[in-house]
Amino acid sequence: MKKIISLAFILSVAGFATASSGGQTSDSVRSFPIVNYIFKADRNMTPSVDHSKFEVLQQPFENAHEVTAACLSCHTERDKEIMATSHWKWQRDEFLEGKGVVPLGKKNIINNFCIGISGSEGTCTRCHIGYGWKDKSFDFSEPTNIDCVVCHDNSGTYKKGKGMAGYPDPSVNMNIVAQSVGLPTTENCGVCHFWGGGGNNVKHGDLDVAMLDCSREVDVHMGRDTEEMDCVDCHKTVKHQMAGKVYALSSENQNRVTCAECHTNKPHKNEILNDHNIRVACQTCHIPVYAKANATKMWWDWSTAGRLDENGKPIHENDAYGNHNYLSIKGNFVYDDHVIPEYFWFNGLANHQLITDKIDTVPVQMNSLYGSYLDKGVNQASKEPAKIWPVKVHRGRQIYDTINMTLIQPKLWDKEAGKGAYWVDFDWGEAARVGMEYIGQPYSGAYGFIETEMYWPLNHQVSPASESLKCIDCHTRNNGRLAKLTDFYLPGRDRSLFLDGFGIIVIIGAIVGVIVHAGLRRYLRRKCFFQKESN
């Protein structure tokens, strides 16, 4: 009987879901509400300026700083806007519960991928929108340190050099680049965001170089066979401040980009599906898997790093699919593709394990997502109820101070040997000492490796509606998607004596009603027949 009740519930919801599609069998991009967005076909995409005709951009440039000076000679005051952004500062003031307001961002946060940039700025700032950030002496107030073209190059020829502190590769013709600038494209954004963590799709799991030329099955927004949107179509700017905040590195629910901005809070034609939006994020149903085109890193074990070959040279080993599964400089990795997300309650607020925080849990929670079923948005800063979110969880093992019980920021990179950089000298003790000294934090001299977890809520690689989750994916007792979220009653998954009993009564009542109704109709029909015969 309980199976019948569950089946009846699922079929009823499935019926509503089918009805909500309006009988459409395609995933037409215009088959649901879209607001605040102008389709590319309806835009005038012709550039209003031809930068190749500007004499100031035809001069021979001695260095990259001169290119920026040329840009600012026309685009005056833009430098002030850029210098106020988190893209420039790599940090923003964030409120952390129990810690107050702290400067937080890529500049100083500890993660469980490459750990952090401090002491290794010369290579990590290849993804900074500036020139020359090689150490703590970098001048954030100097306008010509801004790299305008990394975001605005439309020639496809610009690239930053490896280990060059953000300066362009010597092969780049800066005149061609400067004369080919325009609005940022997905290629501009992707050169950093697709390659976070040291490789394609390593970190986020839903940001992949394949999205430059993918089908709608990989990403329904960016697919070449759909609208082929660019990043800036959603991540719009006001005075160079980009809308959107990476959830894993931000603690406050501010300046976020939401699905509802374009699709409204009622994108479905049936209210039952729209009501799910109250406590279920759009992404939960519409991103059923991630890492669709290329694998993403799921596990990183730094403790195995340092193994060298018989000639004392670093080792590179790949798995059967070409992904690194061992590097001497980084340790062991595990990759996976078409990954089913893990699901958590999330209200938009988060906490972070700072370099100064004592370790009190294992695995160490590098960032904690706040939220629960009981969190209705009344008693927390976001004022938004917690929703069920799909999350990539990256797990690993990284260096920590076994006496001070804090995480360690080791020095990883340097151009030269003998300066304590682990990737060159392969000495964890010295890398820990030099790294912690660089950031002004204590180091006991004793280190070990500890397991960590980091949470990355998913937002990209949205699937077509036909591939979104079905009712049975969650509303089931057979290992459903939400099996681990046990703090609420989920119809079709959970048992309740009251509800089960009520359901049995309703079903029996319905059956009895049908029998009685059919019997009365048959009786009355026969009665009418005999009355006619008698007349």
Long-range contacts (C-beta under 8 A, 24 or more apart in sequence): 1-500, 1-504, 1-507, 2-495, 2-500, 4-507, 5-500, 5-503, 5-504, 5-507, 6-475, 6-476, 6-477, 6-492, 8-503, 8-507, 9-475, 9-491, 9-492, 10-471, 10-472, 10-475, 10-476, 10-492, 13-272, 13-471, 13-475, 14-470, 14-471, 14-472, 16-270, 16-272, 16-273, 17-270, 17-272, 17-273, 17-470, 17-471, 19-269, 19-270, 20-268, 20-269, 20-270, 20-272, 20-273, 21-269, 21-465, 22-269, 27-216, 27-220, 27-464, 27-465, 27-466, 29-220, 29-226, 29-227, 31-465, 32-263, 32-267, 32-268, 32-465, 33-263, 33-264, 33-266, 33-267, 34-262, 34-263, 35-261, 35-262, 35-263, 35-264, 36-261, 36-262, 37-233, 37-262, 39-227, 40-227, 40-228, 40-229, 47-182, 51-178, 51-179, 51-180, 51-181, 52-179, 52-180, 54-179, 57-175, 57-178, 57-179, 58-175, 58-179, 60-175, 61-174, 61-175, 61-178, 64-131, 64-147, 64-167, 64-168, 64-174, 65-131, 65-144, 65-145, 66-144, 67-148, 67-149, 67-174, 67-177, 67-178, 68-131, 68-143, 68-144, 68-145, 68-146, 68-147, 68-148, 69-143, 69-144, 70-178, 71-148, 71-178, 71-181, 72-143, 72-144, 78-240, 79-143, 79-146, 81-239, 81-240, 81-241, 82-129, 82-146, 82-240, 83-140, 83-141, 83-143, 83-146, 84-239, 84-240, 84-241, 85-240, 85-241, 85-242, 86-241, 86-242, 86-245, 87-129, 87-240, 87-242, 88-129, 88-130, 88-140, 88-146, 89-140, 90-117, 90-128, 92-250, 94-250, 94-251, 94-252, 95-251, 95-252, 95-381, 96-251, 96-351, 96-352, 96-354, 97-349, 97-351, 97-370, 98-351, 99-354, 102-354, 104-249, 104-250, 104-251, 104-352, 105-249, 106-249, 108-355, 108-439, 109-249, 109-352, 110-353, 110-354, 110-355, 110-366, 110-407, 110-409, 111-248, 111-366, 111-454, 112-300, 112-366, 112-394, 112-395, 112-396, 112-398, 112-452, 112-453, 112-454, 113-196, 113-197, 113-198, 113-202, 113-203, 113-297, 113-300, 113-394, 113-396, 113-454, 114-197, 114-198, 114-412, 115-302, 115-398, 115-399, 115-409, 115-410, 115-412, 116-355, 116-409, 118-409, 118-435, 118-438, 118-439, 119-409, 119-410, 119-411, 119-412, 119-413, 119-421, 119-434, 119-435, 119-438, 119-439, 120-411, 120-412, 120-413, 120-414, 120-421, 121-165, 122-163, 122-164, 122-165, 122-413, 122-414, 122-415, 123-162, 123-163, 123-413, 124-413, 125-165, 125-166, 126-160, 126-161, 126-162, 126-163, 126-164, 126-165, 126-166, 127-160, 127-191, 127-192, 127-195, 127-196, 128-166, 130-166, 131-165, 131-166, 131-167, 132-165, 132-166, 132-167, 133-165, 133-166, 134-165, 136-438, 148-181, 149-174, 149-177, 149-178, 149-181, 150-188, 150-191, 151-184, 151-188, 151-189, 152-181, 152-182, 152-183, 152-184, 152-188, 153-177, 153-180, 153-181, 153-188, 154-180, 154-181, 154-182, 154-183, 154-185, 155-180, 156-187, 159-191, 163-413, 163-415, 183-230, 183-232, 184-230, 184-231, 184-232, 185-230, 186-211, 186-212, 186-222, 186-230, 186-231, 187-212, 189-230, 189-231, 189-232, 189-235, 190-231, 193-231, 197-297, 198-330, 199-297, 199-324, 200-294, 201-291, 201-293, 201-294, 201-295, 201-296, 202-296, 202-297, 203-296, 203-297, 203-394, 203-456, 204-296, 204-392, 204-456, 204-460, 205-290, 205-291, 205-296, 205-339, 205-392, 205-456, 205-458, 206-287, 206-290, 206-291, 206-392, 206-458, 206-459, 206-460, 206-461, 207-460, 208-291, 208-292, 208-293, 208-294, 208-461, 209-294, 210-292, 210-293, 210-294, 211-293, 211-460, 211-461, 214-293, 216-464, 217-292, 217-463, 217-464, 217-467, 218-292, 218-293, 218-461, 219-460, 219-461, 219-462, 220-462, 220-463, 220-464, 221-462, 234-261, 234-262, 247-346, 247-348, 247-350, 247-369, 247-456, 247-457, 247-459, 248-350, 248-367, 248-454, 248-455, 248-456, 248-457, 249-352, 249-367, 250-350, 251-349, 251-350, 251-351, 251-352, 252-348, 252-349, 252-381, 252-382, 253-347, 253-348, 253-349, 253-381, 253-382, 253-384, 256-348, 257-459, 259-283, 278-385, 278-387, 279-373, 279-385, 279-386, 279-387, 279-388, 280-387, 280-388, 281-346, 281-387, 281-388, 281-389, 281-390, 283-389, 283-390, 283-457, 283-458, 283-459, 283-462, 284-343, 284-387, 284-388, 284-389, 284-390, 284-469, 285-468, 285-469, 286-462, 286-463, 286-465, 286-468, 286-469, 287-341, 287-390, 287-458, 287-459, 287-460, 287-461, 287-462, 287-463, 288-340, 288-463, 288-467, 288-468, 288-469, 288-473, 289-338, 289-339, 289-340, 289-341, 289-463, 290-339, 290-341, 290-390, 290-392, 290-458, 290-461, 291-336, 291-337, 291-338, 291-339, 291-461, 292-337, 292-338, 292-461, 293-337, 294-337, 295-321, 295-323, 295-335, 295-336, 295-337, 296-335, 296-336, 296-337, 296-339, 296-392, 297-333, 297-334, 297-335, 297-394, 298-334, 298-335, 298-336, 298-339, 298-394, 298-395, 299-332, 299-333, 299-334, 299-394, 299-395, 299-396, 300-330, 300-331, 300-332, 300-333, 300-394, 300-395, 300-396, 300-397, 300-398, 301-331, 301-332, 301-333, 301-396, 301-397, 301-449, 302-330, 302-331, 302-396, 302-397, 302-398, 302-399, 302-449, 303-331, 303-397, 303-449, 304-331, 304-332, 305-329, 305-330, 305-331, 305-422, 305-426, 306-426, 306-428, 308-426, 328-426, 329-412, 329-422, 329-423, 329-426, 339-392, 340-481, 341-390, 341-391, 341-392, 341-458, 342-390, 342-391, 342-392, 342-393, 342-484, 343-388, 343-389, 343-390, 343-391, 343-481, 343-482, 343-484, 343-485, 344-369, 344-371, 344-388, 344-389, 344-391, 344-455, 344-485, 345-369, 345-371, 345-372, 345-373, 345-375, 345-386, 345-387, 345-388, 345-389, 345-485, 345-487, 346-370, 346-371, 346-386, 346-387, 346-388, 346-389, 346-391, 346-457, 347-371, 347-375, 347-377, 347-380, 347-382, 347-384, 347-385, 347-386, 347-387, 348-382, 348-384, 349-380, 349-381, 349-382, 350-455, 353-407, 355-406, 355-407, 355-409, 355-439, 355-441, 356-406, 356-441, 357-406, 357-407, 358-405, 358-406, 359-400, 359-405, 359-406, 359-407, 359-450, 362-450, 362-451, 363-395, 363-450, 363-451, 363-452, 363-453, 364-400, 364-407, 364-450, 364-451, 364-452, 364-453, 365-452, 365-453, 366-452, 366-453, 366-454, 366-455, 367-454, 367-455, 368-455, 369-455, 369-457, 372-487, 373-485, 373-487, 373-488, 374-487, 388-482, 388-485, 389-457, 389-458, 390-457, 390-458, 391-455, 391-456, 391-457, 391-458, 392-455, 392-456, 392-457, 392-458, 393-453, 393-454, 393-455, 393-456, 394-453, 394-454, 394-456, 395-451, 395-452, 395-453, 395-454, 396-451, 396-452, 397-449, 397-450, 397-451, 397-452, 398-449, 398-450, 398-452, 399-428, 399-432, 399-447, 399-448, 399-449, 400-447, 400-448, 400-449, 400-450, 401-432, 401-442, 401-443, 401-444, 401-446, 401-447, 402-444, 402-446, 402-447, 402-448, 403-444, 403-445, 403-446, 404-442, 404-443, 404-444, 406-441, 408-432, 408-435, 408-436, 408-443, 408-447, 409-435, 409-436, 409-438, 409-439, 409-441, 410-434, 410-435, 411-435, 411-438
